[in-house]
């Protein structure tokens, strides 16, 4: 299981094509804004503490812990097929290259 901590406004990216940004951290829940890497909004996913939820094909997320300004997530996924990274660690050129190959 991959574990990431994120604050409101911070993001993670799956397969360099779908971005999830922490929009709201509440008591026992977190709202994630889902967008394509090109910036098009796809919706909001609410994770509740202790409940596993599929957020993409092959990716299950779990809200492990939340506090006022930070949430800790766990991810279960086949790491040989899917990549999950903090958005700030992915070079913009790689995201743009992924977009070009999809269009």
SULURVEN-V109769 format. One record per pair of residues at least 4 apart in sequence whose C-alpha atoms are under 7 Angstrom apart, sorted by the first residue. I is the first residue (numbers start at 1). J is the second residue. If there is no record, write none. Layout:
I&J + I&J
This chain:
1&74 + 1&75 + 1&76 + 2&74 + 2&75 + 2&76 + 3&72 + 3&73 + 3&74 + 3&75 + 4&72 + 4&73 + 4&74 + 5&70 + 5&71 + 5&72 + 5&73 + 6&10 + 6&70 + 6&71 + 6&72 + 7&22 + 7&69 + 7&70 + 7&71 + 8&22 + 8&23 + 8&24 + 8&25 + 8&69 + 8&70 + 9&21 + 9&22 + 9&23 + 10&21 + 10&22 + 11&19 + 11&20 + 11&21 + 11&22 + 11&86 + 11&87 + 12&19 + 12&20 + 12&21 + 12&84 + 12&85 + 12&86 + 12&87 + 13&17 + 13&18 + 13&19 + 13&20 + 13&84 + 13&85 + 13&86 + 13&87 + 14&18 + 14&19 + 14&83 + 14&84 + 14&85 + 15&82 + 15&83 + 15&84 + 16&95 + 16&98 + 17&36 + 17&37 + 17&95 + 17&98 + 18&35 + 18&36 + 18&37 + 19&34 + 19&35 + 19&36 + 19&37 + 20&32 + 20&33 + 20&34 + 20&35 + 21&32 + 21&33 + 21&34 + 22&31 + 22&32 + 22&33 + 23&31 + 23&32 + 23&33 + 24&30 + 24&31 + 25&29 + 25&30 + 25&31 + 25&68 + 26&30 + 28&48 + 28&49 + 28&66 + 29&46 + 29&47 + 29&48 + 29&49 + 30&46 + 30&47 + 30&48 + 31&44 + 31&45 + 31&46 + 31&47 + 32&44 + 32&45 + 32&46 + 33&43 + 33&44 + 33&45 + 34&41 + 34&42 + 34&43 + 34&44 + 35&39 + 35&40 + 35&41 + 35&42 + 36&40 + 36&41 + 36&42 + 37&95 + 47&63 + 48&63 + 49&63 + 49&64 + 49&65 + 50&62 + 50&63 + 50&64 + 51&62 + 52&60 + 52&61 + 52&62 + 53&60 + 53&61 + 53&62 + 54&59 + 54&60 + 54&61 + 55&59 + 55&60 + 55&61 + 58&77 + 59&75 + 59&76 + 59&77 + 60&75 + 60&76 + 60&77 + 61&73 + 61&74 + 61&75 + 61&76 + 62&73 + 62&74 + 62&75 + 63&72 + 63&73 + 63&74 + 64&72 + 64&73 + 64&74 + 65&71 + 65&72 + 66&70 + 66&71 + 66&72 + 67&71 + 77&82 + 78&82 + 79&83 + 85&89 + 90&94 + 91&95 + 92&96 + 93&97 + 94&98 + 95&99 + 96&100 + 97&101 + 98&102 + 99&103
